[in-house]
Every structure is written in C-alpha cells, then in structure tokens.
Amino acid sequence: MMVGSALSNQVGAAVGTLAFPVIGALGVVAVRQWVAGAVLVAATRPRPWRFTAAQWRPVLLLAAVFATMNLSLYSAVDRIGLGLAVTLEFLGPLAVALATSRRRVDLLCALVAAVGVVVLSRPQPATDPAGIACGLLAAACWAGYILVNREIGARVSGGAGPATAAGLSALVFVPIGVSVLVTSPPSPATVLCAVTAGVLASAVPLAVDLRALRRVPAGAYGVFMSINPMLAAVVGLVVLGEALPWDAWCGIAAIVGANVVSQLLARRGTPRGHAGRVPGERDRAVRAAPRAAGRR
C-alpha cells in the first residue's frame, strides 16, 4: 500500500505537469485543490461553525500553508523538473525531524543533507534560481504544515480541522482557477490530466495512507517517505523524459540517505515495548509528517 501510495502521488504530479502548456501550474493547482477539498470535506463532514476562535486560528493558517505549498511545488516542477522539486520539498519534514533532536548523528545527517542541497542548487549554466526558490518555499511550507497540523490535532478532534482548511483553500482557488480556465480554455485531455493529478496525488494517497498507517508504525512510515524523491526522479524520467545528470542523482541520494539513517537510528534507540514510537517532540513530528501525504 505504501509503494502504491507513493507511486500514485508522483505519477499524479507528472500527469498534472502535462497540462502545464495549456493552463499552467496555477490552473493545475486550482483543480488539485478542488479535488482535495471535495474529498476531505466529503469524507470528514466537518462542522466549522462549532469552532472557537482558538481553533479557527490554526485552521486558517493551515489553509494558507496548504495553498502556498502546492502552488510553490508545482511552480518548481514547472521550472526544474519533478525529481529535483520533490527532493527540495522533502527538506521540510527532514528539517522538522532533525530540529527536534540533539543527537550528534542527526547533526551529521543534517550536514549530509545540506551537501545534497548544495549539489542540487549550485550555480550552473542551466540553473533556475526561481525554480530552486519555489522548491525551498515548498519545503518551508511542508515543515509549517507538519507543525500547524500538530497544533490543530491538539485543538480540534478528528480530521475536521484539516478538512476545513482544505475546503477553504479550495474556495480561494475557485475564482483563480475559473479565471485561468476562461482565459486559456483547456481541451478535454488537459482537464483530464488536471483532474487525474488531483485524484492520484490527493484522493488515492489520502485513502491508502490511512489504511497503511493502521498496519505499520509511524516511524517505519516516516522512513518509507524517503522513497518519494527517488520515485519522483524515476517517474520524471519515464513519464516526462526528464533526464538528470549523475551529480543530481548523488544529491538526491544524499538527502534521502540522511533521512533514512536518522530515522533508523532513532528507531533502534527506542526502548523495547515502544517499537514504532519515538518519544517526545520528535514522536509528534514524525506522526504528523505522514499526514502530508494526503495533500500531495
């Protein structure tokens, strides 16, 4: 299920990219937000009119982060390709996990990941600074998504908070998306690509991940998230013909490897009887990270 979810996520992003020439990244993101909002609201049926002011604040912040995260990621994909964009975005949850640790090995992992980022973003003739900036913004938004989602979990029961945030984000994109679709009328094939991206990258991971997390520890799921940048690079190569140079593959491997080593060592250090659970703040961050799969 985890393999299927990750593959669906990256294939959905790649298929959405095929609609860029007609409706651009903004149009694809609008359709994705509509699909995600419809699925989450229908599945959760939130009652936002019962929220207090203290509950509304993180929900509104999550809606803003949710929208910015997807828009910045797809803008990065449009400029620097799927593999590099997803790898840079992956720095978000990695930074949250490492920031909550005081172990030397985690600091070493952070250094290795930083080297990978330098390899990917160093100035070259073909470097796109705006695309790299969008990828890093997506990473910052993903980190914020984890932290804000954790705060919502403490204030709002069930999935009503994230569902409401997704619904609000979808409403914000209604005038934007309609304007794009009216200005650049899409063909049926373009609409199909955008909707497919919303289904494969939002609806499918949401449904599958919830079932997978009932069968595997959150820590194990956190380690498996590391496969996404590599899958994105492979899907980008197969579906979009985005060939990466060998040094880019080395940078991706460094970032993925840093997360795998950090998570595996954290699980080895977990006391017996608490398998799949990491104590303290790190535990909550790791548990919150898989929820990001639902928005991707």
N, C-alpha and C positions, 0 to 999 in steps of 0.2 A: 504493500500500500504506500509506503514512504517513497519507494522508487517511482511508482506511478504518479504520485502527487507532485514530486519534484520535476519529473519529465513533463507532466501536463503543464506545469507552471511555465517552464522555459519554452515549450512548443507554442503555448498560447501567446507568450511575448513575441516570439518570432513571427507567428502568423499575423499578429497585430501590426508588426513592422511593415508587412506587405501593403497595408492600407495607407502608409505614410505619404506616398506620392500624391494621393488624391485629397485626403482630409487632414494630413499632418499628424504630428504627435498629439496635438491638442484635441483633435477630433476623436482619435482612438482612446485617449484617456477619458474623455467625456463618456463614451459608450461603456468603457470598463467601469467607471464609477456608477453608471446607471445599473449595470448588471449586478455589481457587488451590493449596492444599496438595496435593490429589489430582493436579492437572495437573502441577505441578512435580516431585513425587516420581515419578510415573509416567514423565515424560519424562527425568528425570536418573538415577533409581535410585541415590541416594546411599548410601554406606556409613559412617554416622556412628560406628559402633563403632571405626573406624580413626582417628578424630580424636584429636589430642593435646589437652592442657589449653589450650595456647596457641591452638589452633584453635577449641575449644569456646567460649571467652570471647566473641569477636565474633559467633559464630553465635547464642548465647543472647541477646546484646544486640540483634542484628538481629531475632530473633523477637519480642522485646518492642516494638521500634520498629515493626515491621510491623503488629502487632496494634493498637497505640495509634494509628498513622497512619490506618488505615481506620476505626476507631471514631470518632476525632475528626472526620474528614472527613464521615462520614455523619451525625454529630450536627449538624455545621454545616449540611449540606444540609437537614436537617430543620427547622432554625431560620431560616436566612437565604436559602435557595434555592441551586440548583445553580450558577448563574453566579458569585455572589459567593463562595461557599465554595471553588470551584475556583480562582478568582483569588487569594484569600488563600493557599491552599495552594501556589500557584505561586511565592510569595515564597521558599520553601525552596531550590529549585535555583538561583533567581536570586541569593540571598544567598551561596550557596557559590561560584558563578562569580565574583561581584563581589569577594568577600573574598580571593580568590587573586590579584587584580590590583592593580597600583599605578599604573595609568594614570589621568590626570585625567578622561578621558572616561567611565571606568567609575564614578568617584565622582559625576559628573554624572548618569549613568544611575541610580545608586542613589538620588540625590536625587529624580529624577523619579518613580521607583517609590514612594518614600516619600510623595510628594504624592498619588499614586494611592491609597495605603492610607488616608491621612487623609480623602480624599474618600469612600471606601467606608465607613469606620468612624467618621466624626464623629458625635457625638450628635444624634439626631433623634427625633421622637415615635415612629417605628416602629423605632428601632434596637434590636437584640437583642444586648446585651453578651456574653451567654453564647455565642451563636452565633458572634460575631466571635472570641471567645477560642478556641472549638473550631477555627475556621479557621486561626488563628495557631498553635495547637498542632499541627495537621496540617502546617503549613509547617515548623515546627521538626523534626517527625518526618521529613519528606521530606528535609530537609537532613542529619539524622542518618543516614537510610537511605543516602544517597549516600556519606557518609564511612565508615560502618561497612562498607558493601558493598565499598568500595575496600580496606579493611583485610582483609576476607575474601578478596578476589581475590589479595592478596599472600601469604596463608597457606594457602588451600585451592584446589586445582586444579579447573578446570572449574566447573560450576554446582552442585556438591554442597553448598556452604555455603548459598547462598540457598534451595535446595530443602529442605534440612534445617530451616532457620529457618521456612520457610512451613509445613512439616509440623508442627513443634512448635506454631506459632501456631494451626493448625487444631485440634490436640488440646486446646489450652487452651480453645478456644471450644466444644468438644463439650458439656460439662456446662452451660455458659451457654446455648448455643443450644437444647439439649433442654429446659431449664427454661422458656425463653421459649415454645417451641412447645407444651409441655404446658399452661402457664398460659393461653396465648392460642392455642387450636387454629386453625391457618390453613386457609383454603379452598384447593382445588386451584389457583385462579387466583393466590392470594397466594404459594403455594410456587413456582409457575411464574415469577412476577415475580422472586422472590429468586434462583432458580437461573439465570434469564436474565441477571440482573445479574452473577452470578459468571462466566458463560460470556463475555458480551460485554465485561465490564470487566476480566477476568483472563485467561481462556484465549485469546481471539482476539488481544488485543494482544501477548501473550507469543509466540504462533506467528508473527504477521505481522511484529512488530518485528525478530525475529531475522533474517528474510529481508531486510527493508528495509535493515538495517544492513550487509548484505553488499554492497549496491549504492550506498550513499551514504556520504559522510564523516560521522564523528561530529559534527563542527561543524555541518554542514548539518542533521543531525537535531536538534541542540540548538536551532537557530534555529526549526525547524518546531514544536518543542514549544510555542512561544509561541501557537500557534493554539488550544490547548486551552481557555484561559479564554473566548475568544470563542465557540468552539463550544459550550461549556457554557452560556453565556448564551443562545445561539440555540436549543439543544435544550431548555433550561428554558422558553423562551418557547413553543415549538411543542408540546412533549410535555406540559408541566406547567402551561402558562399563566402562567408567572412573568414578568410584565412588569417591566422595570427602568426607573427614571427616567433622564433624559438624563445627569445628573451621574454616575450609577453607570457608564453606558457610557463616559464620559470617564475615570473612574478605571481601568476595565478596560483601555482603550486606552493609558493612561499606563504601566501596569505591563507590558503586552505590548510596547509600543514600546521601553521601556527595555531589555528583554532582547534584542529584535531588533537594535537599534543596537549594543549592546555586543558581541554575538556576530559580527555582520557586520564590524565594525571589527577585531575580533580576528582574523578570517579574512583580512582584507585585509593585516594586518600580519604574517601567517605567511610565512616565507621560501619562495621558489619551490622546488618539489620536495617541499614538505611540505603540500600542499593537503589540507584536511580534517583537519589535525592542529595543535593548539595546544600549544606547548612547555610543559614543566614541570608544576607542580602543577595549573595550570588545565586542561591536557590531560586529566589523570586525572579531574578533577572532571566535565568535560564528557562524557568517555566513560562515566563511571559514571551520569550523570543519566538517559540513555535507559533504563537497566535498571529505573527506577521505573515505566516503562510497564507492565511485567509485573504489578505489584501493583495497578494501577488498573483 
